[in-house]
Amino acid sequence: MNSESPWADSAQQFQQIFGQSWSQALQSFQKLDLGTPGPAAAPLQLSQTKLQALQQQYLNEAKELWAQGLQGNPEVKDKRFAGEGWASNPVAAFSAAAYLLNARTLMGLADAVEADEKTKARIRFGVEQWMAAMAPSNFLAFNAEAQKKAIETKGESIAKGMQNLLHDITQGHVSMTDESLFEVGRNVATTEGAVVYENELFQLLEYKPLTTKVYERPFLLVPPCINKFYILDLQPENSLIRYAVEQGHRTFVVSWRNPDSSLSHKTWDNYVEDGAMAAIDVVQNITGAEQINALGFCVGGTILSNALAVLAARGDEPVASATFLTTLIDFSDTGILDVFIDEAFVKYREMEMGKGGLMKGQDLASTFSFLRPNDLVWNYVVGNYLKGETPPPFDLLYWNSDSTNLPGPFYAWYLRNFYLENKLVQPGTLTVCGEKMDLSNLTMPVYIYGSREDHIVPINAAYASTQALPGKKRFVMGASGHIAGVINPPAKGKRSHWIRADGKLPATLDQWLSGATEHPGSWWTDWSNWLKGHAGKQIAAPKAYGKGTKFKAIEPAPGSYVKQKS
């Protein structure tokens, strides 16, 4: 036995640390409150077979961990505990390893619950949130790396951490990047253009051509109203908007207004008719084009699909082709977000804001951040406050922190009719702008993109659009997540994408993947080649923005709406 070890080699001490923790963890787990209204719920029922196997696994791993502690530092494979401070401190390393063992065990207990899938998913989500919050790295008293830095800086890191904490309390959210280094219109959202139309919901931006000729069919992008449009125009080198302009498309973008109390009564119908449909009409008027090409991203894609269905019901087909990026049309699989959605939750939101009010942007941003708590919450708590670090500049995280509100009626209607009841894929069930929705009327060719690791629009849900839309379709899967998978310019040579050469779209993603081939690099080039096939002939690029006096340049891009803060 190592006489300098902080533990004695005794069965008694092992029993004190681990022998009772199993029964305590089990009792606490069975009393979990799932937040359901009404009388107190009965204790959770666990599979006895899984429980016995998990108990044996826990005790075996605990013994192994105890033995490693006696011999030296336990092996810890987790980036939260990767610093030299952890490696050089046996007690800290042991506490980290014990925490990871307990976390694995609690997740095992969650999987052993005998309940319906939604209940099990909620339990897993709750346990994940609890374990992420309780990591020893989140507390100065246990974070060996933060303690080491405090000693090396003679307390300066703690003082700086307090300054960072006070700053974030003032601004109302945890800093993910140094926001002082970015300004919309100065070093993000810089593609040259002008606002050529505006109403109370959006500004329409037209971009200056970068080619002498443009395709005769203009190109309209409809971004999500849950975020600001400049995710598509961060920096020149990773701007999808600039890329489209460089490819010779006369490009227009919807820049949604950040709602305040004056828009708190706006509905889903307003965003479809006075938003996407109005934008399509204005682009046609400005360019004189009989048909345009359109792209919808995330919620923007859902709005666009509704707009196209309304137009089709009215006998109008102004869009020649549509692109849907990480878009939910069939809401059968909503991934981790499904843990929040049930009749009680939706009814509460309807009572709270269904007739008016705002869903605050910061509340939405916090919800999405806690879907990945270690990466998007506690990582910054540790760095900003315990270590006194300033997060590095990162345009994507600046955009992520630039939150937007949603009108309450829009939000509540969206939850019920899509997330809860999935009505869009049920022909004739949903009424939007006075028209019965029937996606079988959307016969235009579509390009559908999904990201393999997307936690907002699961890849299976993105693929489900291929079965809901009847026209000629092309499906492409990209690597990475909801944002990083989409914003992947070809020049970077990063990641990869999958295409099925035979063009077949079987019933399930797994069947599609069995015939798909991985290609290195960005999917943008494949999409660009597809879009050119639907863009018509090339004509001389316009010399001015807009058209005549009715649609003249109002102000330079990116406009004023995008600069409004929540």
C-alpha positions, 0 to 999 in steps of 0.5 A: 500500500502507498503510505502517502495515499489519501485513502487507507487500504481497508474494506471499512472505508470502501464500505463507507464511501460506496457501500451505502451510496447505492441504496441512497442513490436508488431511494432518491432516484425512485422519488424523482419528481417529474413535475406532473400536476396532481397528487404525488406520483408513486415511486418509479418502477425499475426492471429488476433484471437491469437493476441487479446487473447495474448494481453489480456493475456499479460495485465492480467499477467502484472497487476498481476505482478504489484500487486505482486511488490506492495506487495513484491517480484514477484514470479520468477521461472527460474534458471537464477534468483534463487539466494539469490541476486535476492530474496532479491532485489525487483527491481531485482526480478521485472525486472526478472519477467517482462523479463520473461513476455515479453519473453513469450509474444514474443514467443506467437507472434511468434506462432501467425505468419501466415506463412509456418512452416519453416518461423515460426520455424525461427522466433521462433529460432530468438526470442529465441536467442534474449530473451536469450541474453537480459536476465537481468542476462547477465548484471552486471548492472542488475544481483543482484546475481553477484552484491552481490558476488562483494560486498562480495568479495570486487571486487575480483569476478569482477577481476577474471571475467576479467581474465576469459574473457581475457583467453577465448578471447585468447583460442577462446571460452567460457570455459565450464569446467576447461580444464587445468584439462584434457589431452587426453590419461592421464585422458580421452581416457585411455582404453588401446590399440594401433594404428594398421593402419593409412591413411591420414583420420583416425587412427584405434585403437585396444584395449587390451582384458580384457577377456581370450576369445573374440567373433570371430566376431570383433567389429568396432565403427565409431564415428562422424568425426564432433567430436573426438572419445573419447566421447565413452571413457571418463572415465573408468566408463562411457566408451562405448568402455571399456564396449564393451571390458569387454563384450568380443568383440575384439574392434576397433575404427576409430579415425578421423584426425582433418583436416587441409589445406592438407585435405581441398579437401576431399569429402564425398566419401573419408570419406566413401571409404577411411574411413569407408570401409577401416576400415572394410577391415583392421579389417577383414584382422587383425582378419581373420574374414569373417564378423564383427559387426559395430556401427555408432554414429551420423554422423558416423552412416550416413557414415557407412550406406553409406559404407554398401550400397556401399559394397552391391551394389558391392556384398559384405556383410562384416558386420553381424550386424550394430548398429546406435546410434542417427543417421540420415538416413532419413532426413525428420525431422532434428529438430531445425537445419532445420532453417538453411537449404534452397537452398540459404544457401546451395548454399552459402556454396557450393560457399564458400567451395564446391571446397575446404576449411575448415568448422572451428570446432569452428564455428560448436561448436558455432552453436551447443551451440546456439541451447541451448543458456541458458545452453551452452552459457549464463550460462557460460558468467554469471558464468565465467565473471560476477561472476568470477567463474571457471567452475567445471571439467566435462569430457563431456564438455571438449570433447565438447570444443575440436572441429574439422574441416570439409573439405569444399567439404565434408560439402557442399555435406552433406548439399545438398544431405542429409539435403536439398534433403534427397536423401539417402532414395530415391533408385537409386537417390544418387551416392556414390563412383560410386555406386547408393545408395539403402538401400533395399540392407542392409538386415543385422540385425540392432539395432537402438537407439534414445534419447527422448530429442535429439535436434540434431537427433530428436527422430522421425528422429531416429525412421524413420530409422526403416522404411528405413532399410529392415532387422530385426530391434530392436529399443530402445528409451533412456531418455535424449539427444544426448550425455547424453542419449547415454553415460549412463553406467549401473553401474550408474543406471540412467535414463531409456529406452523404449522397445517394447516387441512384436518387432513391428515397426509401421509406426510412433513413436507414434504408437510404443510408444503405445506398448512400456514399460519403463525400469529403467536404461541404454539401454547398457545391452539390446544392449550388449545382442543383440550384443552377439547374432550376435558375433559368438562363443568365441575364445582365445583372441589375445596376440598382437595387429594387425597382422604380420608386415603389421598391427603392433602397431604404437603407443599407444592408443589413438594415435596422430590424436585425439590430433590435435587441430583445 
